[in-house]
Amino acid sequence: MSPAVSPAVSPVLQSHIAGRWLGQHPALALHSAVNGSVVAHTHAEAPDFAEAIAFAHRRGVPALLALDFQERAERLKLLAKYLGERKEALYAVSAHTGATRTDGWIDIEGGTGTLFAYAGTGGNELPSGNVVHEGPAIPLGKKGSFAGTHILVPRRGVAVHINAFNFPVWGLLEKFAPTFLAGMPTIAKPATSTSYLTEKCVRLMLESGLLPEGALQLVIGGTGDLLDRLEESDVVTFTGSADTAARLRVNANLLRRSIPFNAEADSLNCAILAPDVTESDEEFDLFVKEVAREMTVKAGQKCTAIRRAIVPRRLLDAVATKLAERLAKVVVGDPALEAVRMGALASKSQQADVAERVAALAAGNEVIFGEGPGFKPQGEGVEQGAFFAPTLLLCRKPLVNAAVHDIEAFGPVSTLMPYDELDEAVALAARGRGSLVGTLVTKEPATAARVVPQVAALHGRFLVLDREAAAESTGHGSPLPMLKHGGPGRAGGGEELGGLRAVKHYLQRTAVQGSPSMLAAVTGEFVRGAKVVETAIHPFRRHFEDLVIGESLLTHRRTVSEADIVAFGGISGDFFYMHFDEVAAAKSPFGKRIAHGYFVLSAAAGLFVSPAQGPVLANYGLDTLRFVKPVGIGDTIQARLTAKRKIDRRKKGADGVGQGVVAWDVEVTNQLGEVVASYDILTLVAKRG
């Protein structure tokens, strides 16, 4: 069946501005991409963007900063679960965009998956509080009383996200997740043609009750004077065409106030089939499959889709034949039909735009596969839909034909182009003048080692695909939350995603100078040289809530003996000559036998560990470990253990008792007061319950 026909009076989409829904009177009609029926109307009322920005600054910022990084990460996780439980409501609306179930999965569940990913990033990598210490602190004086470091703090502004039509849910959520985690309110402006799906998602997000007041506003329709009203603390991100990005980034207000503008633009991405591949190799079939998939998923409406397929000239005919055979099997039509594998373009205007660009590309080139007399989308009422046949072109002289490197048909369209030498393939890839992603299909590591460092200069991401990676590969066109998304040049010159990198885009980095004690107070972390808190109670006897940053223990001393070295070598099996060969060790830079570094580590633990059962539950790792100076036979070591950082992840153990993470600064010194080892210990510490 086709998507449900809209009622006689189509709903009016609403903007969500300053805590209320705006829009009663219909304006522009938005049509189903499948059958042309009216799905909804935009609203005629003009939002007050001054009010929207003021609301974000005055209400959204304080409400978000009343939570810390850990609390906001927990909200993201709960929001992902909430949307996941209601995903079918989104799938029902998504059908109107021309998306198949697979297309919808990429958009909807890809979006909630991104929320989960950033919830995990925040929980695992960010502190409690709203200051990130991007250390380490650097001594700036000879006596240790003056130092400097870097911190990251929320910008206390609003982020305006302007999104493209092709991913109405993922486009919203992949920007919202790191923005929310960074403590910055969002004003989201989806592309109008598919804004009905974004509006549905925003309604669910607000109905969840998980978002603080002012954390998310929605603009349906144009941006009016929104960009003209932004302030220095604000940020703009854009996804869409390179032409629109170029127009928006030169907004006079953005330039005058130096407001960050991040663009992710459509690009002429490529896939290269390496010359080491033969027609009988698995990699040959992988290449054909990857190109065909990128042409047909979302009907080719992906900023990461493969637009240029670059192949060895000797394999050109074989690739063309295989691709045409594969495309001929693709059933196009109403996504509600079980047999359909490719839906429609998002709108009739998009259909017209793709047709115009295909005509321009076809001039002087060959159409190997495309719309013919037999092309007929499956389903009832599809005559009024925005369907477009998968179209494969061939450019036999890509070094002289500029059009194939300049014109992008944003649909199920790709162009084959041959090369003779591998350097020529690299040159063709570069003709895209900056791409979001590229792929190299090869079976030889040497080929990858040669090509990738060259093409990386003009690509934001690069996939090397072979039979080994194929089983788990997420594919050419799938941006992942933990990897950066964006590219240089034509691709916009911006960055999104990339794990913690994306959160840092919405934070302000500031250098701070002062005494170690002052830096510790500002960062919320102990800084070497700061005043410590000496107490009669061993720090390991403190519950999480009671432990104070800077609380410290200076241990008793231990003199290292030859017996210690021999015993540790026997236990560990480490008989390295520096520990056991007197003659060889004497010729070394140290001039003598020295203790194992890991013995020093173990001996230090013996000095500071409190052995009785207590709040410290487990040691689960070491960070920043350095063996600074050698420890010889007869040297005496001592350790200082100091509570460095506390992170309340709001988790409970199997016994129902709450737990927090405590990082301890450990400094091991010798009898001369010189540091011989330095590291952080990470522990789980119980709460009082």
C-alpha positions as CSV (number, residue, x, y, z in Angstrom):
1,M,0.0,0.0,0.0
2,S,1.0,3.6,-0.5
3,P,1.6,5.9,2.4
4,A,-1.6,6.9,4.0
5,V,-3.3,9.7,2.0
6,S,-3.4,13.0,4.0
7,P,-6.8,14.2,5.2
8,A,-8.7,16.8,3.2
9,V,-7.3,19.6,5.3
10,S,-3.6,18.8,5.7
11,P,-1.9,19.6,9.0
12,V,0.0,22.8,9.4
13,L,3.5,22.3,10.6
14,Q,4.6,24.4,13.5
15,S,7.8,26.0,14.7
16,H,8.7,25.7,18.3
17,I,9.9,29.1,19.5
18,A,10.5,30.3,23.0
19,G,8.8,27.4,24.6
20,R,5.6,27.4,22.5
21,W,4.3,26.1,19.2
22,L,3.8,28.7,16.5
23,G,1.7,28.2,13.3
24,Q,-2.0,28.0,12.6
25,H,-2.3,29.3,9.0
26,P,-1.1,27.2,6.0
27,A,1.4,28.4,3.6
28,L,3.5,26.2,1.3
29,A,2.1,22.7,0.5
30,L,4.6,19.8,1.0
31,H,3.9,16.8,-1.1
32,S,4.5,13.1,-0.7
33,A,7.5,12.0,-2.8
34,V,5.6,8.7,-3.5
35,N,2.2,9.8,-4.8
36,G,2.2,13.6,-4.8
37,S,-0.5,13.9,-2.1
38,V,-0.2,16.8,0.3
39,V,1.4,15.7,3.5
40,A,1.4,19.0,5.3
41,H,1.8,22.8,4.9
42,T,4.4,25.1,6.3
43,H,2.9,27.9,8.5
44,A,2.4,31.5,7.3
45,E,3.3,33.1,10.6
46,A,6.8,34.6,10.8
47,P,8.8,33.6,13.9
48,D,10.3,36.3,16.1
49,F,13.9,35.3,15.9
50,A,15.0,38.0,18.4
51,E,12.7,36.3,20.9
52,A,14.1,32.8,19.9
53,I,17.7,33.8,20.5
54,A,16.9,35.7,23.7
55,F,15.0,32.7,25.0
56,A,18.0,30.4,24.2
57,H,20.4,32.7,25.9
58,R,18.4,33.6,29.0
59,R,16.5,30.3,29.6
60,G,18.2,27.6,27.6
61,V,21.8,28.2,28.6
62,P,21.2,28.4,32.4
63,A,18.9,25.3,32.3
64,L,21.5,23.3,30.4
65,L,24.3,24.4,32.7
66,A,22.3,23.5,35.7
67,L,23.3,20.0,34.6
68,D,26.9,18.8,34.2
69,F,28.5,16.8,31.4
70,Q,27.6,13.5,33.0
71,E,24.0,14.4,33.6
72,R,23.5,15.6,30.1
73,A,25.1,12.3,28.8
74,E,22.5,10.4,30.9
75,R,19.7,12.5,29.4
76,L,21.0,11.7,25.8
77,K,20.9,8.0,26.6
78,L,17.3,8.2,28.0
79,L,16.3,10.3,25.0
80,A,17.7,7.7,22.6
81,K,15.7,5.0,24.3
82,Y,12.5,7.1,24.3
83,L,12.8,7.7,20.5
84,G,13.7,4.1,19.9
85,E,10.5,3.0,21.6
86,R,8.5,5.3,19.3
87,K,10.4,4.8,16.1
88,E,7.4,3.3,14.2
89,A,5.7,6.7,14.4
90,L,8.7,8.2,12.6
91,Y,8.9,5.4,10.0
92,A,5.2,6.0,9.1
93,V,6.0,9.7,8.3
94,S,9.4,8.8,6.7
95,A,7.6,6.8,3.9
96,H,6.4,10.1,2.4
97,T,10.0,11.2,1.8
98,G,10.4,8.3,-0.6
99,A,12.5,6.3,1.8
100,T,12.5,2.5,1.9
101,R,12.6,0.8,5.3
102,T,16.4,0.5,4.9
103,D,16.6,4.2,4.0
104,G,14.5,5.0,7.0
105,W,16.7,2.8,9.2
106,I,19.8,4.8,8.3
107,D,18.0,8.0,9.1
108,I,15.9,7.2,12.1
109,E,17.9,4.4,13.9
110,G,21.1,6.0,12.7
111,G,20.0,9.1,14.5
112,T,19.1,7.4,17.8
113,G,22.3,5.4,17.5
114,T,24.3,8.6,17.4
115,L,22.5,9.8,20.5
116,F,23.6,6.6,22.2
117,A,27.2,7.0,20.9
118,Y,27.5,10.5,22.4
119,A,25.9,9.4,25.6
120,G,28.7,6.9,25.9
121,T,31.3,9.5,24.9
122,G,30.1,11.9,27.6
123,G,29.9,9.2,30.2
124,N,33.3,7.7,29.5
125,E,35.4,10.8,28.6
126,L,34.0,13.9,30.2
127,P,34.2,15.0,33.8
128,S,31.5,15.9,36.3
129,G,31.0,19.7,36.2
130,N,31.2,21.9,33.2
131,V,34.9,22.5,32.9
132,V,37.2,20.1,30.8
133,H,40.8,20.3,31.8
134,E,42.8,19.8,28.6
135,G,46.1,19.4,30.4
136,P,48.6,18.7,31.4
137,A,49.6,21.8,33.3
138,I,53.0,23.2,32.1
139,P,55.5,24.8,34.5
140,L,56.2,28.4,33.5
141,G,58.7,29.3,36.2
142,K,61.9,27.8,37.7
143,K,60.5,27.5,41.3
144,G,57.2,25.7,40.4
145,S,54.9,28.5,41.6
146,F,53.7,29.6,38.2
147,A,52.1,27.3,35.6
148,G,49.7,27.3,32.7
149,T,47.2,24.9,31.2
150,H,44.1,24.8,28.9
151,I,40.5,24.4,29.8
152,L,37.3,23.9,27.7
153,V,34.1,25.5,28.8
154,P,30.6,25.9,27.4
155,R,30.3,28.9,25.1
156,R,27.1,30.1,26.7
157,G,25.6,30.8,23.3
158,V,23.1,29.2,21.0
159,A,23.9,26.8,18.1
160,V,21.9,27.3,14.9
161,H,21.8,24.1,12.9
162,I,20.7,24.4,9.2
163,N,20.1,20.9,7.8
164,A,19.6,19.3,4.4
165,F,16.5,17.5,3.2
166,N,18.0,14.0,2.8
167,F,18.2,13.0,6.4
168,P,15.5,14.7,8.4
169,V,16.1,12.8,11.6
170,W,19.8,11.9,11.6
171,G,20.7,15.4,10.3
172,L,18.9,16.8,13.4
173,L,20.3,14.4,15.9
174,E,23.9,14.1,14.8
175,K,24.3,17.8,15.4
176,F,22.0,18.0,18.4
177,A,23.8,15.3,20.4
178,P,27.3,16.9,20.8
179,T,25.7,20.4,21.1
180,F,23.5,19.3,24.0
181,L,26.4,17.4,25.6
182,A,28.4,20.7,25.4
183,G,25.7,22.6,27.2
184,M,24.6,24.7,24.3
185,P,20.9,25.2,23.3
186,T,20.0,24.4,19.7
187,I,17.8,26.2,17.1
188,A,17.2,23.6,14.4
189,K,16.2,24.6,10.9
190,P,15.4,21.6,8.7
191,A,15.1,21.8,4.9
192,T,11.5,22.6,4.1
193,S,10.7,19.7,1.7
194,T,11.0,17.0,4.4
195,S,10.5,19.2,7.5
196,Y,7.4,17.3,8.4
197,L,9.5,14.3,9.5
198,T,11.9,16.6,11.5
199,E,8.9,18.2,13.2
200,K,7.5,14.8,14.2
201,C,10.9,13.9,15.8
202,V,11.1,17.2,17.6
203,R,7.6,16.8,19.0
204,L,8.6,13.4,20.4
205,M,11.8,14.8,21.9
206,L,9.9,17.6,23.7
207,E,7.2,15.3,24.8
208,S,9.8,13.1,26.5
209,G,10.3,15.7,29.2
210,L,14.0,15.0,29.1
211,L,15.1,18.3,27.6
212,P,15.6,21.4,29.8
213,E,13.6,24.5,28.9
214,G,15.1,26.2,25.9
215,A,17.4,23.3,25.0
216,L,15.8,22.8,21.5
217,Q,13.8,25.2,19.3
218,L,12.6,24.4,15.8
219,V,12.2,26.6,12.7
220,I,9.8,25.6,9.9
221,G,10.4,27.6,6.8
222,G,12.9,30.3,6.1
223,T,15.5,31.7,8.5
224,G,14.6,35.3,7.9
225,D,16.9,37.6,10.0
226,L,18.0,34.8,12.3
227,L,21.7,34.9,11.3
228,D,21.7,38.7,11.5
229,R,20.8,38.6,15.2
230,L,23.4,36.1,16.4
231,E,26.0,37.1,18.9
232,E,29.7,36.3,19.4
233,S,29.1,33.3,21.7
234,D,26.9,31.6,19.1
235,V,27.7,29.0,16.4
236,V,26.2,28.2,13.0
237,T,26.5,24.8,11.3
238,F,25.2,24.0,7.9
239,T,24.7,20.9,5.8
240,G,23.6,21.2,2.1
241,S,24.9,22.4,-1.2
242,A,28.3,24.1,-1.6
243,D,26.6,27.1,-3.3
244,T,24.3,27.7,-0.3
245,A,27.1,27.3,2.1
246,A,29.2,29.9,0.2
247,R,26.2,32.3,0.4
248,L,25.5,31.9,4.1
249,R,29.1,32.0,5.3
250,V,29.6,35.6,4.1
251,N,26.6,36.9,6.1
252,A,27.7,40.3,7.3
253,N,26.8,39.7,10.9
254,L,28.7,36.4,11.0
255,L,31.8,38.0,9.6
256,R,31.6,41.1,11.8
257,R,31.2,39.2,15.0
258,S,33.6,36.3,14.0
259,I,30.8,33.8,14.6
260,P,32.0,30.2,13.8
261,F,30.4,28.8,10.7
262,N,30.8,25.0,10.1
263,A,29.8,23.8,6.6
264,E,29.4,20.2,5.4
265,A,28.6,20.4,1.7
266,D,27.8,17.9,-1.0
267,S,30.9,16.7,-2.8
268,L,31.9,14.7,-5.9
269,N,33.1,11.7,-3.9
270,C,35.0,8.9,-5.7
271,A,35.7,5.2,-5.5
272,I,39.0,3.9,-7.1
273,L,39.4,0.3,-8.2
274,A,43.1,-0.5,-7.9
275,P,45.1,-1.9,-10.8
276,D,46.1,-4.9,-8.7
277,V,42.5,-6.2,-8.8
278,T,41.4,-8.6,-11.6
279,E,37.9,-9.5,-12.7
280,S,38.0,-12.8,-10.9
281,D,38.9,-11.3,-7.5
282,E,36.4,-10.8,-4.7
283,E,37.5,-7.1,-4.6
284,F,36.1,-6.6,-8.2
285,D,32.6,-7.7,-7.0
286,L,33.0,-5.6,-3.8
287,F,33.7,-2.5,-5.9
288,V,30.6,-3.1,-8.2
289,K,28.4,-3.7,-5.1
290,E,29.6,-0.6,-3.3
291,V,29.0,1.7,-6.3
292,A,25.6,0.2,-6.9
293,R,24.6,0.5,-3.3
294,E,25.7,4.1,-3.1
295,M,23.6,4.9,-6.2
296,T,20.4,3.3,-4.9
297,V,20.4,3.8,-1.1
298,K,18.3,6.9,-0.3
299,A,17.9,7.1,-4.1
300,G,21.5,8.4,-4.2
301,Q,20.5,11.4,-2.1
302,K,23.5,11.3,0.2
303,C,26.3,13.9,0.5
304,T,28.6,10.9,0.7
305,A,27.4,9.0,-2.3
306,I,29.9,7.8,-5.0
307,R,29.6,10.2,-7.9
308,R,32.8,9.2,-9.7
309,A,33.8,5.5,-10.2
310,I,37.5,5.4,-11.3
311,V,38.6,2.1,-12.8
312,P,41.6,0.7,-14.7
313,R,41.0,1.1,-18.5
314,R,41.4,-2.6,-19.0
315,L,38.5,-3.3,-16.6
316,L,36.2,-0.5,-17.9
317,D,33.9,-2.7,-20.0
318,A,33.7,-5.4,-17.4
319,V,32.8,-3.0,-14.6
320,A,30.2,-1.2,-16.8
321,T,28.6,-4.6,-17.7
322,K,28.4,-5.8,-14.1
323,L,27.1,-2.5,-12.8
324,A,24.4,-2.3,-15.5
325,E,23.4,-5.9,-14.7
326,R,23.1,-5.1,-11.0
327,L,21.2,-1.9,-11.6
328,A,18.8,-3.6,-13.9
329,K,17.7,-5.8,-10.9
330,V,16.8,-2.8,-8.7
331,V,13.0,-2.5,-8.3
332,V,12.0,1.2,-8.1
333,G,8.7,2.3,-6.7
334,D,6.5,2.8,-3.6
335,P,8.6,1.8,-0.6
336,A,5.6,0.2,1.0
337,L,5.8,-2.6,-1.6
338,E,7.9,-5.6,-0.4
339,A,9.7,-6.0,-3.7
340,V,10.8,-2.3,-4.0
341,R,14.5,-1.7,-3.2
342,M,14.7,2.0,-4.2
343,G,12.2,4.7,-3.5
344,A,11.7,8.2,-4.8
345,L,13.7,11.4,-4.7
346,A,12.5,13.8,-1.9
347,S,10.4,16.1,-4.1
348,K,9.4,17.0,-7.6
349,S,11.7,19.9,-7.6
350,Q,14.6,17.6,-6.7
351,Q,13.5,15.3,-9.5
352,A,13.7,18.2,-12.0
353,D,17.1,19.3,-10.6
354,V,18.6,15.8,-11.0
355,A,17.2,15.5,-14.6
356,E,18.7,18.8,-15.5
357,R,22.1,17.9,-14.2
358,V,22.1,14.4,-15.8
359,A,21.4,16.1,-19.1
360,A,24.4,18.3,-18.6
361,L,26.6,15.3,-17.6
362,A,25.3,13.3,-20.6
363,A,26.5,16.0,-23.0
364,G,29.8,14.5,-24.5
365,N,29.5,11.3,-22.4
366,E,27.6,8.0,-22.7
367,V,24.6,6.8,-20.8
368,I,25.3,3.2,-20.0
369,F,22.2,2.7,-17.9
370,G,19.3,5.0,-17.2
371,E,15.6,5.7,-17.8
372,G,14.4,3.9,-20.9
373,P,11.0,3.0,-22.3
374,G,10.6,0.2,-19.8
375,F,11.1,2.3,-16.7
376,K,7.9,2.2,-14.6
377,P,8.0,2.6,-10.9
378,Q,5.9,0.0,-9.0
379,G,2.8,1.0,-7.0
380,E,-0.5,2.9,-7.3
381,G,-0.5,6.7,-7.8
382,V,3.3,6.8,-8.4
383,E,2.8,8.7,-11.6
384,Q,2.7,11.8,-9.4
385,G,5.8,10.8,-7.4
386,A,9.4,12.0,-7.7
387,F,11.0,8.8,-9.0
388,F,14.2,8.8,-11.0
389,A,15.8,5.8,-12.7
390,P,19.3,4.7,-11.6
391,T,21.6,6.3,-14.1
392,L,25.2,5.3,-14.9
393,L,27.3,7.4,-17.3
394,L,30.6,6.8,-18.9
395,C,33.3,9.5,-19.4
396,R,36.0,8.1,-21.6
397,K,38.3,11.2,-21.3
398,P,38.0,12.3,-17.7
399,L,41.2,14.3,-17.7
400,V,39.8,16.7,-20.3
401,N,36.1,16.6,-19.4
402,A,35.6,19.1,-16.6
403,A,31.9,18.6,-16.2
404,V,32.2,15.2,-14.5
405,H,34.3,16.8,-11.8
406,D,32.2,19.9,-11.4
407,I,28.5,18.9,-11.8
408,E,26.8,16.8,-9.1
409,A,23.4,15.2,-9.8
410,F,22.1,14.6,-6.3
411,G,20.3,11.4,-7.0
412,P,20.9,7.8,-8.2
413,V,23.6,8.9,-10.6
414,S,27.3,8.0,-11.0
415,T,29.9,8.3,-13.7
416,L,32.5,5.7,-14.7
417,M,35.9,7.0,-15.8
418,P,39.0,5.0,-16.8
419,Y,42.6,5.5,-15.9
420,D,45.9,4.1,-17.2
421,E,48.3,4.6,-14.3
422,L,47.7,4.7,-10.6
423,D,49.0,8.3,-10.4
424,E,46.3,9.2,-13.0
425,A,43.6,7.8,-10.7
426,V,45.0,9.9,-7.8
427,A,44.9,12.9,-10.0
428,L,41.3,12.2,-11.0
429,A,40.3,11.9,-7.4
430,A,41.9,15.3,-6.7
431,R,39.8,16.9,-9.5
432,G,36.8,16.8,-7.1
433,R,38.5,19.7,-5.3
434,G,37.7,18.4,-1.8
435,S,35.5,15.5,-0.9
436,L,33.8,14.1,2.2
437,V,34.8,10.5,1.5
438,G,36.6,8.3,-0.9
439,T,37.1,4.6,-1.3
440,L,40.0,2.5,-2.6
441,V,39.3,-1.1,-3.4
442,T,42.5,-3.0,-3.4
443,K,44.0,-6.4,-2.3
444,E,47.5,-5.0,-1.9
445,P,48.6,-3.2,1.3
446,A,51.4,-1.5,-0.7
447,T,48.8,0.1,-2.9
448,A,46.9,1.5,0.0
449,A,50.2,2.8,1.6
450,R,50.9,4.6,-1.7
451,V,47.5,6.0,-2.5
452,V,45.9,7.0,0.9
453,P,48.6,9.5,2.1
454,Q,48.2,11.3,-1.3
455,V,44.4,11.4,-1.4
456,A,44.0,12.1,2.3
457,A,45.0,15.8,1.7
458,L,41.7,16.3,-0.2
459,H,39.3,13.9,1.7
460,G,37.7,14.0,5.1
461,R,37.5,10.2,5.3
462,F,38.9,7.4,3.3
463,L,37.8,3.7,3.2
464,V,40.2,1.0,2.1
465,L,38.1,-2.0,1.1
466,D,39.3,-5.5,0.6
467,R,37.9,-9.0,1.3
468,E,39.1,-9.0,4.9
469,A,37.4,-5.7,5.8
470,A,34.2,-6.5,3.8
471,A,32.6,-8.7,6.4
472,E,32.3,-5.8,8.9
473,S,32.7,-2.7,6.7
474,T,30.0,-0.1,7.3
475,G,30.5,1.0,3.7
476,H,31.6,4.0,1.8
477,G,28.7,6.3,2.5
478,S,28.1,5.8,6.3
479,P,29.4,8.6,8.6
480,L,30.1,7.1,12.0
481,P,29.8,9.0,15.3
482,M,33.3,8.2,16.4
483,L,34.9,9.3,13.1
484,K,35.0,12.8,11.8
485,H,32.5,13.8,9.1
486,G,33.4,16.7,6.8
487,G,36.0,17.5,4.2
488,P,38.2,20.2,2.7
489,G,37.5,22.5,-0.3
490,R,34.3,21.8,-2.1
491,A,33.1,19.6,0.8
492,G,32.8,22.7,3.0
493,G,36.0,22.8,5.0
494,G,34.2,21.8,8.2
495,E,34.0,18.9,10.7
496,E,31.2,17.1,12.5
497,L,31.1,14.0,14.6
498,G,34.4,12.4,15.4
499,G,33.6,11.5,19.0
500,L,34.8,14.0,21.6
501,R,36.0,16.3,18.8
502,A,32.4,17.2,17.9
503,V,31.7,18.2,21.5
504,K,34.8,20.4,21.6
505,H,33.5,22.3,18.5
506,Y,30.9,23.8,20.9
507,L,33.3,24.5,23.7
508,Q,35.6,27.5,24.1
509,R,39.3,26.6,24.6
510,T,41.1,29.0,27.0
511,A,44.6,29.1,28.3
512,V,44.8,29.7,32.0
513,Q,47.9,30.8,34.0
514,G,48.5,31.0,37.7
515,S,49.8,29.1,40.7
516,P,49.3,25.4,40.7
517,S,46.8,25.8,43.6
518,M,44.8,28.3,41.5
519,L,44.8,26.1,38.4
520,A,43.6,23.2,40.6
521,A,40.7,25.3,41.8
522,V,39.8,26.4,38.3
523,T,40.1,23.0,36.6
524,G,38.6,21.0,39.5
525,E,41.6,18.7,39.2
526,F,44.7,18.4,41.3
527,V,47.7,20.0,39.6
528,R,51.3,19.1,40.6
529,G,52.7,21.7,42.9
530,A,49.3,22.7,44.3
531,K,48.7,22.6,48.0
532,V,47.7,19.1,49.2
533,V,45.3,18.1,51.9
534,E,47.1,15.9,54.5
535,T,44.7,14.0,56.7
536,A,45.0,11.3,59.4
537,I,42.7,9.1,57.4
538,H,44.1,7.1,54.4
539,P,42.4,8.5,51.2
540,F,41.5,4.9,50.2
541,R,39.3,4.8,53.4
542,R,37.1,7.6,52.1
543,H,33.8,7.1,50.3
544,F,33.3,8.8,47.0
545,E,31.2,11.7,48.4
546,D,33.7,12.4,51.2
547,L,36.9,12.4,49.2
548,V,38.3,15.9,48.6
549,I,40.3,16.7,45.5
550,G,43.9,17.2,46.7
551,E,43.6,14.8,49.6
552,S,47.0,13.2,49.7
553,L,49.1,10.5,51.3
554,L,52.9,10.6,51.6
555,T,54.0,7.0,52.1
556,H,56.9,5.4,54.1
557,R,60.1,4.6,52.2
558,R,61.5,1.4,50.7
559,T,65.1,0.6,49.7
560,V,65.4,-1.5,46.6
561,S,67.7,-4.5,47.0
562,E,69.2,-7.0,44.5
563,A,66.9,-9.6,46.0
564,D,63.9,-7.5,44.9
565,I,65.2,-7.5,41.3
566,V,65.9,-11.2,41.2
567,A,62.5,-12.1,42.8
568,F,60.6,-9.8,40.4
569,G,62.5,-11.3,37.4
570,G,61.6,-14.8,38.5
571,I,57.9,-13.9,39.0
572,S,57.5,-11.9,35.7
573,G,59.9,-13.8,33.5
574,D,61.6,-10.6,32.6
575,F,65.4,-11.2,32.5
576,F,66.4,-8.2,30.4
577,Y,70.2,-7.7,30.6
578,M,69.8,-4.2,32.3
579,H,68.4,-6.0,35.4
580,F,70.8,-9.0,35.5
581,D,74.0,-8.6,33.5
582,E,76.5,-6.6,35.6
583,V,79.0,-6.3,32.7
584,A,76.5,-5.3,30.0
585,A,74.7,-2.9,32.3
586,A,77.9,-1.1,33.1
587,K,78.4,-0.3,29.5
588,S,74.9,1.1,29.2
589,P,74.0,4.9,29.5
590,F,72.9,4.1,33.1
591,G,76.3,2.5,34.0
592,K,74.8,0.0,36.4
593,R,72.0,-2.6,36.9
594,I,68.6,-1.1,37.4
595,A,65.3,-2.3,38.7
596,H,62.4,-3.2,36.4
597,G,60.1,-0.3,35.8
598,Y,57.1,-2.4,36.6
599,F,58.8,-3.4,39.9
600,V,58.9,0.3,40.8
601,L,55.2,0.5,39.9
602,S,54.4,-2.6,42.0
603,A,56.5,-1.5,44.9
604,A,54.8,1.9,44.9
605,A,51.4,0.3,45.1
606,G,52.7,-1.7,48.1
607,L,53.6,1.6,49.7
608,F,50.2,3.4,49.2
609,V,47.6,0.7,49.1
610,S,45.3,0.3,52.1
611,P,44.9,-3.5,52.3
612,A,41.6,-3.7,54.3
613,Q,38.2,-3.9,52.7
614,G,36.9,-0.4,52.0
615,P,35.3,2.0,49.6
616,V,37.9,1.5,46.9
617,L,36.5,-1.3,44.9
618,A,38.8,-1.8,41.9
619,N,41.8,-0.4,40.1
620,Y,40.9,-0.5,36.4
621,G,43.7,1.2,34.6
622,L,46.7,3.5,34.5
623,D,47.1,6.7,32.4
624,T,50.1,8.8,31.5
625,L,52.6,6.3,32.9
626,R,56.2,7.4,32.5
627,F,59.4,6.0,34.0
628,V,61.4,9.2,34.4
629,K,64.7,8.1,36.0
630,P,66.3,4.7,36.7
631,V,66.1,3.1,40.1
632,G,69.3,1.2,41.0
633,I,70.2,-1.3,43.7
634,G,70.3,0.6,47.0
635,D,68.1,3.5,45.9
636,T,65.2,4.4,48.2
637,I,61.8,5.2,46.8
638,Q,58.8,6.9,48.3
639,A,55.3,7.6,46.8
640,R,52.8,10.4,47.0
641,L,49.2,9.5,46.3
642,T,46.8,12.4,45.7
643,A,43.1,12.5,44.7
644,K,43.3,14.1,41.3
645,R,39.8,13.9,39.7
646,K,36.3,12.7,40.6
647,I,33.7,11.7,38.1
648,D,30.2,10.8,39.2
649,R,28.8,8.6,36.5
650,R,25.7,7.9,38.5
651,K,26.1,4.1,38.2
652,K,25.4,1.4,40.7
653,G,27.1,-1.9,41.3
654,A,25.4,-5.3,41.4
655,D,24.8,-4.7,45.1
656,G,22.8,-1.6,44.4
657,V,25.4,0.7,45.9
658,G,26.4,3.8,43.9
659,Q,29.9,4.1,42.5
660,G,32.1,6.9,41.2
661,V,35.4,7.1,39.4
662,V,38.4,8.6,41.1
663,A,41.7,9.3,39.3
664,W,44.7,9.4,41.6
665,D,48.0,11.2,40.9
666,V,51.0,9.1,41.8
667,E,54.5,10.5,42.0
668,V,57.3,8.2,42.9
669,T,60.6,9.8,44.1
670,N,64.0,8.6,45.1
671,Q,66.2,9.5,48.1
672,L,67.3,12.7,46.3
673,G,63.7,13.9,45.8
674,E,63.9,13.2,42.1
675,V,60.8,11.9,40.3
676,V,61.4,8.3,39.1
677,A,57.9,7.4,38.0
678,S,54.7,9.3,37.4
679,Y,51.2,8.1,36.5
680,D,47.4,8.3,37.2
681,I,45.5,5.3,38.7
682,L,41.8,5.0,37.9
683,T,39.6,3.4,40.5
684,L,36.0,2.6,41.2
685,V,35.0,4.0,44.6
686,A,31.8,3.2,46.5
687,K,29.4,5.8,47.7
688,R,28.1,5.8,51.2
689,G,24.9,4.2,50.0
